[in-house]
Amino acid sequence: MPRPCLPLADVLRLDRPSDIWFKPALSVVVAVALPNLLLLALGRLDLAVYTMAGSLCALYAHNRPYAARARVLAWVVLGMTGGLAVALVAASLTDSAVVLVTVGALLAAAQKVLCDATRLGPPANVILAFISSASLFLPGTLGQVPGHVALALGAGAWAWLVCMVPGLLRPHGPERRATAHALTLAAAYADQAPADSDSHSHPHSRTAAAAAVHAAWQTVMSAHGDTTRRALERLLVRAEVALAAPAESDPARLRAWARDLRGTAPLPRPDDHLDDDELAGAEAERAVGRAPLRRRLGPLAPIAVRTALGCALAGYASLALGVGRPYWALVTAASLYQANVTLTWNRAVQRVVGNLAGVLVFAALVPLTRVHQVALVLVCLALNFGAEALISRNYWLGSVCVTPMALLITEFAQYQDSGRLITERVVDTLVGAAVGFVAAIAVTNRRAGDRLGHALTAVEEARDRAARLLAAPHPAPAALEQARRGLAAALVDLRATAEAAAGEWWQRALPEERVVTAEQSAHRTLAATVRRQGLHLAPTHARAEDVRR
C-alpha cells in the first residue's frame, strides 16, 4: 500500500483550548509552589529537583471522578517515585553514561506501555520519562537515595491533596463536565446532519462526538453515587440518540442541558419516557469491567520496542557528539511515540518547533531569574501555568513554556552557562527527534492490521447481536440497551483502530471498503434500536420540520 504522507501544513495549527485546561494549570502551580518556597526558605533549593517529581503528579487524572482520581493519582505518585528511585540507585552505582542511557531507555519504554495500557491520559509517559531520565545524571550516593525519594513522596502526597480538594465543592464535577462535553458535540453533529441523510453524514463531526460520548460513559461508569450516575446516564442516552437519529433530536435542548451541567444547578432531568430498565445495559457493562492488564500490554509490544530503541540510540548519539546532558535527547525521543508513524511525525515537528522557540524564551528570561532565587522560583511557576494553559491548543505551543522551565530547573542547584545550555538543548532536540523518528520507521507495527481485523469482527458481531434482538417480537429492554451500548462502543474502537492503522507504514493493504460498509451498516442498526426502544424525542420536543419529513 502507498506510504502515508508526512504533513506539515496542519501540524502546527492551533485548536480550541481544553474545557478544563485551568484545572491542571492551577493544580500544578499550587503543588509546585509550596515545596519550592519551603526549600527556598531553608536555603536548600538544590533539593527542588526531587520534590518536583512528586509535585508534577498534579498534572494527572483531572478528567476522572474523584473516587477514581484518588486511586489513579496514588498509582501515579508511586510510579513517579519508583522511576525516580531506580534512576537514583543506577546513578549511584555506576558512572558509565552508556549504562545510564540504557537504563533510561528501558524505563521510558516501560513507562510508555504502562501509560498506554492503563489509558492514563495526558501528559502520559512524558513527565515520568523526564523525571527518571534527568535523575540518572544527578550526583549522589546510595545512602542519599531514601531521603531524596522521601522528598518526592512528600511532594506527591501534597499534589494528591491539591487535586482532591475541589471535590469538596463539586463532588460530581468531572462526570458532569464529561457529560456536558458529550452533549455539546452531539448537538453540533445533529445540527450538521441533514434530516434526509443517514447517520454516516459528516464523519469527522460524528467521530468526535462519538468519542466524547464514549469517554463520558467511561467517566460516568467509574463514578460513585447511584442517583447522580443514573441521571447522567439518562443524559448520555440522549447524546447517543442524537448520533444515531439526528433528525429526531433537539440540539437546543442538548446544549441547554450541557450549560446546566457546567454550573452548580441541579442535574437536568429529561421529560421523556425513557424507562430506567433500559439503563440496565450500562449496569451490566459496569459489572463486566476492563480486560486484564496483561492482555492490554500485548498489542503494545512494537511501541515498547520503538521507544526503547529510539531512546537508547538518541542518547548514544548525544554522547557521541559530546553533549553533557544526553537525557534531553532521550526524553525528546520518548515524547514522540504516538499511535502510528504519521502521528509520531507530527509530534516530532511540534517538539522541534516548540523547543527551538522555547530556548529563545529561556534566553530572554535568564537575566530576570538571576536577580534572585525568588525570581527563579516565580518564573518557573509562571511557566508551569503557561505550559498547561497552552499545550491543549497544540503540543508545540506548550513546549514553548516547558523548554525554558526544564532549563531553569537545572539552575536550582547552581547557575549554569546559559549559552552552553541552549546549545546542548538544541542539539539534543534535533538528535532526539531525528533518531527517534528513524526508530519509529525501522520498527514496524504489523499488529495494527490485525487489530483492525479484530475491531471489524467485533463491530459485525455486535451489529448481528443487535439485529437479532430487533427481529424478536418482545426483546428485553435491558438486553436491547446493552446491545446498543456495545455496538456504539465497538464503533468508536473501530474508528480509532482504523485511523491508527491508516497512519502506519510497511503493512499490508487495509480493508477500507469493509470498514466503511461496517460503519454504515452499524449506524443504521443503531438508529433502528433507538426507534425500537422509543428513545427518540416526541415531536413537540424535536425539530418540527424534520419530524414532518
N, C-alpha and C positions, 0 to 999 in steps of 0.2 A: 504494500500500500504506500502511497506517497507520504513523505515525511510531513508532519505538521509544520506550518510556517512559524517563525520566531518573530512575533510582532514587536514593534517599537512605538507605534502611534498612540495606542491606548494604555500602555504600561504605566505612564505617569499621570494619567487622568485622575482628577480628584473626585471622590464620591461624597455623598452626604455623610456627615458625622454619625457615629453610632448614637442610638437613642439614649444610651447610658454611659457615654464617654466620660462624664463628670464623676461617675462612681469610682472607677479605678484611679482616676486622676487625683481626686481629693483623698482617697484612702491611702494611696502610696505616699502622698506628701505628709500626712499625719503619721503614718507608720515609720517613715524615714526620719522625720524631724526630731521626735523625742530622743531616740538613741543617739543621733548625731549631736544634738545640743548638749546632752548629758556628757558625752565623751569630750566635747569641746570644753565644757566647764571643768572637767577633770584633767584637761591637758593631754588627753590620750586619743586624739582624733585619728591617730595611726591605726587604731583598732576598728575604725568605722567600716573597713572593708569586710570584716566578719559580721558585724551587725547588719550591714546591707543585705547579706544573704537571707537573713530572716525577714527583714523589712520588705523586700521586694515580693514576698509571698502575698502581700496585699493586692497585687495586680490580678489575682486569680479568682474565678468562681463567682463573679458578680451577677451572672445570669441565672444562678441556681437558687431555689428556695432555701430558706435559712437552715432548715434541718439538714438538707443535703450539703449546703455550703459548709457547715461546721465540719462534716466528715471529710469533704474534699480538701478543705484548707488544712486540716490536720495532716492529711497524707502529703500535701504539697510541702508543708513545713518539714516533715520527716524526710521526704525525698530530697529537698534542698540541702538540709543539714547532712544527710547521708552522703550526697555527692561531694559536699564540702569536706567531710571527714576523710573520704577516700583520697581526695586530691591532696589534702594536707599531709596525710600519712605518706603518700607516694613522694611528695616533695621533701619530706624529712628523711626518707630512706635512700634517695638517690639524687645525684647532681646531673645525671645524663639527660640532656634535653630531648634526645631521641626517645628515650623510655617515657619521659613525661608526656611528650606529644602523643605517643601511642596510647598511654592510659587515658589521656583526654579524648582521643578519638573513640575509644571503646565506651567511655562514659557518655559521650554525645550520642552515639548510636543507641545505647540502652535508653537514654532519656527520650530520644525521638520516638522509638517504637512504643514505649510505655505511655507517653502522652497521646499518641495517635490511637492506641488500642483502647485507652480509657476515655477518649474524646474529652480531654481535659479542657480544651478551648484556649483562646489567646491568653497570654503570649506563649503558651505551649512550652516547647523544649528550649526556646532561645534563651530565656533568663537562666534556666537551670544550667545550660551549657556555658553561658557567660561566667557564672559564679565558679563552677567547678574548674573550668579551663584556666581562668585567671589565678585561682588558688594554687594551681600546680606550680606556679613560678613565684610564689611568695616565700620569703626567707622564714625559717622557723625550725624548731626541733620537735622531736616526737613528744617530749614532755609538755609542750605548749598546746598540743592539739586539743586535749579535753577542754581547756579554758576557752580556746577560740570557738570550738563547737558549741560550748555553753552560751557564749555571747550570741551566736546565731540562733540558738533555740529560744533564748530570752526575747530577742527581737522578733522572732517568728510568732511567739505567743502574743506579743503586743500587736502584731499585724493581724492575727486571728481575732483579737478583741475588736480592733478597729473595723474590721469587715463585718462583724456580727452585731455591733451596736445599732445600726439602722433598723434592725429587726424589732427593736423595742418600740419604734414609732410606726412602722408599716410592716407588720409581721408577714403579710402576703404580697409585699411589693414586687418581688421578682416574677412570680407567676402571673400577677395582674399585668405587668408590663409586657411579658411574653405574649399573653393573650391579646392585649391591645395591638401589638405589632402585627400579629396574625390577622386580626380583623381589618386593620388598615390596608394591608396588602391584598387581602381577599376583596375588599371593596374596590380597590384600584383595578383589579382584574375584572370584576363584574362590570365596572364602568366601561372598560375597553371592549369586552366581548359582545359582538352583535347578537341581537335576540334570535336571529335565524341561523346562527352558526353553531357548530358543535363545540364542545369544551376544549378542543385542541387548538383553538384560535389563540393568537398572542402567546406562543410557547414560552418566551422568556419571562413575561409577566406571570404566567401561570406557574412556571418553575419556581420563581422567587416566592410567590405566595404559598405554594405547596410546601416548600422547605420551611417557611416561617410557621405554618400550621403544624407541621410535623415536630419542629423544635419546641413549639409551645405545648404540644401534647406531652413530650418528654419532660418538660419542666413541671407541668401541672401534675403529672402522674407521680412525680417524686416529691410532691408537697404533702404536708400533713394538714389535717383539718377537713373532715368529710364534707361539711356544709359548704365551705368556700370552694373546695375542689370540685364538687358536683356543680356548683353554679358556673364555674369557669369552663367545665367540660361542656355544659349546655351551650355556652357562647362559642366554643371551638367547633361544635357541631354546625352552628350557623355559618362559620367561616368555611367549613368543608362543603356545605351546601352551595355556597357562592362559587366554589371552584367547580363542583360537579354540574350545577344547573344555574349559571349566572343570570339567566333571564328571569329566574324565579326568586331572585334575591333583591333586597333593597340596600344599595350601597350607603345611602344616607343613614340608615339605621345602624349599619355596621360601624360606620365612623362615629356615630353618637355613642354607641356602647364603648368604643375604644377610648373616646375622650373621658367618659366616666371612670373607666378603669385606671387611667393615668393619674387621676386625682385621689382624693380621700373619700369620695362619695360612696354610698352603699353600692354593692355589686348590682349591676343591671340584671334584670330578670325578664327574658323574652316572654311575651304574652302569646306564645304559640301553643300548640298541642303536643309538644314533644313529651313522650312518656318516659319517666325515669328508668323504666325497664329497658329502654333502648340504649341506655348508657352502660348496661351491664357488660357490653363488649369491652369497654375501657377497663372495667374492673378485672375482667379476665386477663387482659393484657398486662395489668399490674402484677397479677399473680404469677404470670409466666416468667417475668424477669428477663435479664440480658444473658447472652451467650457467655460461657466461661471465658476468663481472660486468656487462657491458653489457646482457645480456638480463635480468638480475635488477633492474637500475635502472629499466627501462621502466615496470613497473606502479606504481612509487613516485612517479611524476610528480605526482599530486594531493597526496600527502603533502608533497612538496617545496614545492609552491605554497602549501599551507596554512601550512607552517612559516615560509616567507619572509614571506608577507603578514601572518600573525599577529604574528610577532616585530617586524616593522617598524612596524606600526600600534600595538602595545603600547609600543614605545619612543617613537614620536612623541607618543602620548597622555601618556606620563610627562613628556616635555619640555614639552608644553603646560601641564601642571599645575605646572611649575616644580620638579620633583624633580631633585636634583643627581646622582642615580645611575640613569639610565634603563636601564642594563644589567640591573638587577634585574627590571624588568618584561619585558625581552626574554627573560631566562633563564626566567622563570615561564612565558611563552608557549611557549618551546621545550620545556619539560619536559612539556607537556600532551599532545602529539600521539601518539595510540596508533593501533591498527589501524582504529578506526572512531569515529564521533561519540559513541556511548554510552560507550565506554571512555575517550574524551577527557573527557567529562563527569565520569566517576568520578575521573579523575586531577585535574581542576580542583578538585573538592570536597576531595579529600585534600590537595592542595597548599595550599589556603586554610586549612584547619583546622590542618594541621601548622605552617605559617608563623606563624599567629596565636599558637598555643601556644608556638612557638619564640622569638618576640620576648619573651614573658614570662619564659622561661628565661634569655634574654640579659640582661634587666633584673636578674634575681636574681644572675647571675654577674659582672656588670661590677665591682662593688666588690671582689670577690676578685681578678680579673685585674689590677686596677690597683695591687695591693700591690707587685708586682714583675713584671718581664717573664718571669721563670722561671714564675711562676704563670700568666701568659698562655699560654705555650707548653704547659704541662702540661694546662691546661683544654682547649685545642684538641685535644690528643692524646686526652683522655678523650672529647670529643665525637666525634672521628673513630671511635673504637671503638664508642661508643654508637649512632652512626648505622648502622653496618654490622650491629650486633647486633640492631637493631630493624626495619630497613627491610624485611626479608623477611617480617615479620609483617603489615605494612601500610605503604604509602608514607607516609601521614601521620605515623605514629609515628616513622619515621626522620627525617622533616623537622623534628621537634621538636628533634633534635640538629644537623641540617645547618644550620638557620637561624641559631642563635647562633654556630656555628662560622664561617659566612660573614661574619657581622657582626664577629666578633672579629678575623678576618684583616685587616680594614680598619685595625685598631689596631696592626698590626705596625710600621708606619712612624711613626705618632704617635697619641696618644689623640684620640678623636673626641667630639663632643657626642652622648651616648647617647640623649637624648630625640629629637634630630633623626634619628639612625639608625633608631630604632624607627618614627618617623612615616613616614619615607621607605620603609622596608621594607614597612609595612602598606599604604601607598598603592600602591606598585608591585606588590605581590602581588595586590591587588584589581583593579587596572587590567590587569595581565598576564593574569590568569585570565579576566576578562570579555571583553577584546578578543580574546584567543587563542581562546576558545570560539566567539565570534561568527564568527571567520575559519574555524573548522572547519565551521560550519554553512553558511557562504557558499560555500566551495569544495567542490563536490560530488565524490564519488568514484564515478562511474558505472562505473568499471572493475571495481568489486567484484563486480557481477553477471556480467560477462564472465569474471572469474577463477573464479567459482563454476561457470560452464558448462564451462570448460576442466577444472576439477578433477573434475566429474562424468564428463566424457568419459574422463578418464584412469582413473578407477575402473572404468568399464564396460569399457574396453579391457583393463585388467589382469585383470578378472574373466573376460572371454572367453578371454584367453590361458591363464589357469589352468584354465578349464573344458575347453579343447581338450586340454591335457596330461592332465587327469584321464580324458578319454574314450579316450586312447591306451592300447593294451594294456600297453606297457612303456616309460613315459616315463623319460628320463634323470634320475637323482636330482638332478644339479646344475641341470638346466633347471626341474624342478618346484620346487626350493628357491628358485631365482631368481624364478620366477613368484609364489611365495608371499610372498617378501620384498617384491617390487614391489607386490603388491596390498595388503599391510599398510601400506607407506609411503604409497600413494595414498589409503588410507582416512584416515590421520592428516592428510594435507594437505586432504582434502575436509572433514573436521570443522572444522579450523582456518579454512578459507576460508569455510565456511558460517556459522560464528559471527561472523567479521569482517563478512561481508555483511549478516547479520541486524541488526547494530548500526549500519548506515549509513543515512543519511537521503536522501530525494529520489531514489529509484531505482525502477525497475520491479519488479513483483512477483517474488519469488524462487520457484523451483520446489521448494518444500518437500516436496511429496509425492514428487517424483522423487529428492530427496536421501535421504529415509527408505527408499524402495524400494531404491535403490542400496546403501545401507549394509547393509540386512538381507540382500540377496542376496549381497553380498561377504562378510559374516560367515559365511554358510552355506558359501560356497565355500572360505573359509579353513579352516573345520572339516573339510571334505571332504579338502583337501590334507593336513592333519595326519594324518588317519586313513589316507590313501593312502600317505603316507611312513612310516607306522608310528612316528610320533614320540610317540604317547601313551604314558603310563606303563603298565607292566604292572599287572594287578590287585593284586598284592601290595604295590605302592607307592602305589596310588590309594586313594581313599576307598571302602571295600568296599561300603558301602550304595549308593553312586552307581553302581558298576560293575554290581551285581546288577540295577539298574533298566534 
